[in-house]
Amino acid sequence: MNKITQILTLTAALVFITSCSSDNDDDDGMPSKNSVTLNMEIASSKLKNLEVGDIIYLKYTIEGLKIDSLAEYYIEPIGENESMHQIVGTDYYPGGVFNPSGIIYVNSNSGLFELQIAKPGNFRLQFALNEYKDGKKTQLAVTPALNESGEIAFNAVRIVAYTYFRQTDGGGLDRPDFNRYHKLYIDTGKYNNDTYLQGTDLTVYLSNNKVTSSELPALASFPINTTLDFSKVVHYKGRGNGPTPYSKIDKLEFKTTINGIPTYVEYNNIPVTNYGEKGSWGDSGNPNP
């Protein structure tokens, strides 16, 4: 074998050894970034009856990642779809209202962070896990997307209950006629997919009364984003002679049937705001609840 052949053979052997060494880098416990997964679930028992202002907790689990002490890791929301309520600072606050960026820094492969709901609607959220090292940001993993198993989805509503009275025509100056109203408005969001509770059968539980659709037909096939009475209108004569208004609703119980099985959604201890006399509202109630 001449010297040129020896040199070429030695060079080829070195390249082969280097290549084998590079291919085995992942065997030292540092997995490929392509193998990293981010799973997330809602760690809250109150899921069916969420309201605006509620705080839920998201539990995250990172698999396939060896934490590098020289890097920073953080979870951040992705997506800016308004109809899916993905706008941070408008629809919701990851990490709470005092975390306007929505970024959650992590230093372990599992943990919890809070999420505060700011608007009603059907939420479909997605998050990404990022690594920041040597001035470079790398996306390592994302949570399941829309309609995939494990996606982050929930509904929230805004409940408005109030009472007022107004003078009606008739009755004379000495003992004028009045009506006392108790109104309910449930805001489920303004987009086409914000239909939570639509068409359910509502029963209202009050301190001394149970109001069903047999008494107030509007409570059947419940109309969302619509003002309706949660107790019958009371007619009375003479200012100051009216009934004591309700100050809270003990329970709102919505019933629907899924696959032949009755399913209930309940909201408890709903405060009722007393607006006093509101003649301009007529029988319909507050035009901007």
C-alpha positions as CSV (number, residue, x, y, z in Angstrom):
1,M,0.0,0.0,0.0
2,N,1.5,3.3,-1.0
3,K,1.6,6.4,1.2
4,I,-1.4,8.1,-0.6
5,T,-3.5,5.0,-0.2
6,Q,-2.6,4.8,3.5
7,I,-3.5,8.5,4.0
8,L,-6.9,8.1,2.3
9,T,-7.7,4.9,4.3
10,L,-6.8,6.6,7.6
11,T,-8.9,9.7,6.7
12,A,-11.9,7.6,5.9
13,A,-11.5,5.7,9.1
14,L,-11.4,9.0,11.1
15,V,-14.5,10.2,9.3
16,F,-16.3,7.0,10.1
17,I,-15.3,7.2,13.8
18,T,-16.4,10.8,14.1
19,S,-19.7,10.1,12.4
20,C,-20.4,7.2,14.8
21,S,-19.5,9.4,17.7
22,S,-21.9,12.1,16.5
23,D,-24.8,9.6,16.0
24,N,-24.5,8.4,19.6
25,D,-24.7,11.9,21.1
26,D,-28.3,11.3,22.1
27,D,-27.3,8.3,24.2
28,D,-25.8,10.5,26.9
29,G,-29.3,11.3,28.4
30,M,-29.9,14.4,26.3
31,P,-32.9,13.6,24.1
32,S,-33.5,15.1,20.6
33,K,-35.6,18.2,20.7
34,N,-38.0,16.4,18.3
35,S,-38.9,13.9,21.0
36,V,-40.0,16.6,23.5
37,T,-43.8,16.7,24.3
38,L,-45.8,19.1,26.2
39,N,-49.1,17.8,27.8
40,M,-51.5,20.0,29.7
41,E,-54.8,19.4,31.5
42,I,-57.2,21.5,33.5
43,A,-56.6,20.7,37.2
44,S,-59.9,22.1,38.5
45,S,-63.1,20.4,39.6
46,K,-65.1,23.5,38.6
47,L,-65.1,23.0,34.9
48,K,-68.7,22.9,33.7
49,N,-69.8,26.0,35.6
50,L,-67.0,28.5,35.0
51,E,-67.7,32.2,35.1
52,V,-65.9,35.4,34.1
53,G,-63.4,36.2,36.8
54,D,-62.8,32.6,37.9
55,I,-59.3,31.2,38.2
56,I,-58.5,27.7,37.0
57,Y,-55.2,25.8,37.1
58,L,-53.4,24.2,34.2
59,K,-51.2,21.2,35.0
60,Y,-48.3,20.8,32.6
61,T,-46.1,17.7,32.0
62,I,-42.9,17.8,29.8
63,E,-41.6,14.5,28.6
64,G,-38.3,13.8,26.8
65,L,-36.5,16.9,28.0
66,K,-33.3,17.0,30.1
67,I,-33.2,20.5,31.7
68,D,-30.0,22.4,30.7
69,S,-28.8,24.6,33.5
70,L,-27.5,27.1,31.0
71,A,-30.9,27.6,29.3
72,E,-34.2,29.2,30.2
73,Y,-37.5,27.3,29.5
74,Y,-40.9,28.9,29.3
75,I,-44.4,28.1,28.3
76,E,-46.3,30.8,26.2
77,P,-49.7,31.0,24.6
78,I,-49.8,30.6,20.8
79,G,-52.6,31.5,18.4
80,E,-54.5,34.8,18.1
81,N,-57.9,33.6,17.0
82,E,-60.6,35.9,18.5
83,S,-63.5,33.5,17.9
84,M,-61.6,30.8,20.0
85,H,-60.8,33.4,22.7
86,Q,-57.1,33.1,22.4
87,I,-56.2,36.8,23.0
88,V,-54.0,37.2,26.0
89,G,-55.0,40.2,28.2
90,T,-58.4,40.4,26.5
91,D,-59.9,36.9,26.9
92,Y,-57.8,35.4,29.6
93,Y,-54.6,35.9,31.7
94,P,-52.1,33.0,31.9
95,G,-50.3,33.4,35.2
96,G,-53.0,35.9,36.5
97,V,-53.8,39.5,35.8
98,F,-50.3,40.7,37.0
99,N,-48.6,38.7,34.2
100,P,-49.5,40.7,31.1
101,S,-47.0,38.8,28.8
102,G,-48.7,35.5,29.5
103,I,-45.3,33.8,29.7
104,I,-44.8,31.1,32.3
105,Y,-41.1,30.3,33.2
106,V,-40.5,26.7,34.2
107,N,-37.6,24.9,35.8
108,S,-38.9,21.4,36.1
109,N,-40.7,18.9,34.0
110,S,-44.1,19.3,35.7
111,G,-46.0,21.9,37.5
112,L,-49.1,24.2,37.8
113,F,-50.0,27.7,36.7
114,E,-53.1,29.7,37.1
115,L,-55.3,31.1,34.3
116,Q,-57.9,33.8,35.0
117,I,-60.9,34.1,32.7
118,A,-61.7,37.7,31.5
119,K,-64.5,37.2,29.0
120,P,-67.3,34.7,28.3
121,G,-67.0,32.2,25.5
122,N,-65.9,28.8,24.2
123,F,-62.2,28.7,24.8
124,R,-59.9,26.6,22.6
125,L,-56.3,27.3,23.7
126,Q,-52.8,26.1,22.7
127,F,-49.4,26.6,24.3
128,A,-45.8,26.1,23.3
129,L,-42.7,25.1,25.3
130,N,-39.6,27.2,24.3
131,E,-36.0,27.1,25.1
132,Y,-33.8,30.2,25.2
133,K,-30.1,29.7,25.1
134,D,-27.1,31.7,23.8
135,G,-29.5,34.4,22.5
136,K,-31.6,31.9,20.5
137,K,-35.2,30.9,21.0
138,T,-36.2,27.4,20.0
139,Q,-39.7,26.0,20.1
140,L,-39.5,22.5,21.6
141,A,-43.1,21.3,21.7
142,V,-46.8,22.5,21.5
143,T,-49.9,21.2,23.1
144,P,-52.5,19.4,21.0
145,A,-54.4,21.5,18.5
146,L,-58.1,22.1,17.9
147,N,-60.2,18.9,18.0
148,E,-57.1,16.8,18.9
149,S,-57.1,14.5,21.9
150,G,-55.8,16.5,24.9
151,E,-56.7,20.0,23.6
152,I,-57.3,22.7,26.2
153,A,-61.0,23.6,25.9
154,F,-63.6,25.0,28.3
155,N,-66.6,27.3,28.4
156,A,-67.2,30.3,30.6
157,V,-70.3,32.6,31.1
158,R,-71.1,36.0,32.5
159,I,-74.2,36.0,34.7
160,V,-76.1,39.2,35.4
161,A,-79.1,39.2,37.8
162,Y,-80.9,42.3,38.9
163,T,-84.1,43.8,40.2
164,Y,-85.9,47.1,39.7
165,F,-89.4,48.6,39.9
166,R,-91.3,51.2,37.9
167,Q,-94.5,53.0,38.1
168,T,-97.1,52.0,35.5
169,D,-100.1,53.9,34.1
170,G,-103.3,53.8,36.2
171,G,-104.1,53.7,39.8
172,G,-104.5,57.4,40.3
173,L,-102.2,59.9,42.1
174,D,-102.9,58.6,45.6
175,R,-102.1,55.0,45.1
176,P,-100.2,54.6,41.8
177,D,-99.6,51.2,40.3
178,F,-96.1,49.7,40.3
179,N,-94.3,46.6,38.9
180,R,-91.4,44.8,40.5
181,Y,-89.1,42.9,38.1
182,H,-86.4,40.3,38.6
183,K,-84.3,39.9,35.5
184,L,-81.6,37.4,34.4
185,Y,-79.1,37.7,31.5
186,I,-76.5,35.1,30.7
187,D,-73.7,36.1,28.4
188,T,-72.0,33.2,26.7
189,G,-70.0,35.2,24.2
190,K,-70.6,36.9,20.9
191,Y,-69.2,34.3,18.3
192,N,-71.0,31.6,16.5
193,N,-69.5,28.8,18.6
194,D,-70.3,30.5,21.9
195,T,-73.5,28.5,22.4
196,Y,-72.9,27.0,25.8
197,L,-76.2,26.3,27.6
198,Q,-78.3,27.1,24.5
199,G,-81.6,25.2,24.5
200,T,-81.2,23.8,28.0
201,D,-84.1,23.7,30.5
202,L,-83.5,26.2,33.4
203,T,-84.8,25.9,37.0
204,V,-84.3,28.8,39.3
205,Y,-84.0,28.2,43.1
206,L,-84.8,31.1,45.3
207,S,-84.9,31.3,49.1
208,N,-88.6,30.6,49.3
209,N,-89.5,29.5,45.8
210,K,-88.6,27.2,42.9
211,V,-89.3,28.6,39.5
212,T,-89.6,26.2,36.6
213,S,-90.5,26.5,32.9
214,S,-94.1,25.5,33.8
215,E,-94.4,28.9,35.6
216,L,-92.2,30.9,33.2
217,P,-92.2,29.2,29.8
218,A,-89.1,31.3,28.7
219,L,-87.0,29.1,31.0
220,A,-87.5,26.1,28.7
221,S,-85.1,25.9,25.7
222,F,-83.1,28.6,27.4
223,P,-82.2,31.5,25.1
224,I,-78.6,32.7,25.7
225,N,-77.7,36.4,25.5
226,T,-81.3,37.3,26.2
227,T,-82.9,39.1,29.1
228,L,-85.7,37.2,30.8
229,D,-87.6,37.1,34.1
230,F,-86.4,34.7,36.7
231,S,-89.4,35.3,38.9
232,K,-92.9,36.5,38.0
233,V,-93.5,40.2,37.8
234,V,-95.3,41.5,41.0
235,H,-98.0,44.2,40.6
236,Y,-98.7,46.4,43.7
237,K,-100.2,49.7,44.6
238,G,-98.5,52.6,46.4
239,R,-94.9,53.5,46.6
240,G,-93.1,51.6,49.3
241,N,-95.7,48.8,49.4
242,G,-93.9,46.5,47.1
243,P,-92.5,43.1,47.9
244,T,-89.0,42.6,49.4
245,P,-86.8,42.0,46.3
246,Y,-84.5,39.0,46.1
247,S,-80.9,39.7,46.9
248,K,-79.5,36.5,45.5
249,I,-80.4,33.4,43.5
250,D,-79.5,30.3,45.5
251,K,-79.0,28.2,42.4
252,L,-79.4,28.1,38.6
253,E,-79.8,24.6,37.4
254,F,-79.6,23.9,33.6
255,K,-80.6,20.5,32.4
256,T,-79.9,18.9,29.1
257,T,-79.7,15.3,27.8
258,I,-76.6,13.8,26.3
259,N,-76.9,10.3,24.8
260,G,-80.1,9.8,26.7
261,I,-78.5,10.7,30.0
262,P,-79.7,13.8,32.0
263,T,-76.8,16.2,32.5
264,Y,-76.9,19.2,34.9
265,V,-74.9,22.4,35.1
266,E,-75.3,24.5,38.2
267,Y,-74.3,28.0,39.3
268,N,-74.7,28.9,43.0
269,N,-75.2,32.0,45.0
270,I,-75.7,34.5,42.2
271,P,-75.9,38.1,43.6
272,V,-78.9,40.1,42.5
273,T,-78.3,43.9,42.1
274,N,-81.1,46.2,43.2
275,Y,-81.3,49.2,40.8
276,G,-84.3,50.8,42.5
277,E,-86.8,52.7,40.3
278,K,-86.0,52.5,36.6
279,G,-89.0,53.8,34.7
280,S,-87.2,54.1,31.4
281,W,-86.4,50.3,31.3
282,G,-90.1,49.4,30.9
283,D,-90.9,45.7,31.0
284,S,-87.8,44.6,29.1
285,G,-85.1,45.5,31.6
286,N,-81.6,47.0,31.3
287,P,-80.8,47.5,27.6
288,N,-77.1,47.1,28.4
289,P,-76.8,44.3,31.0
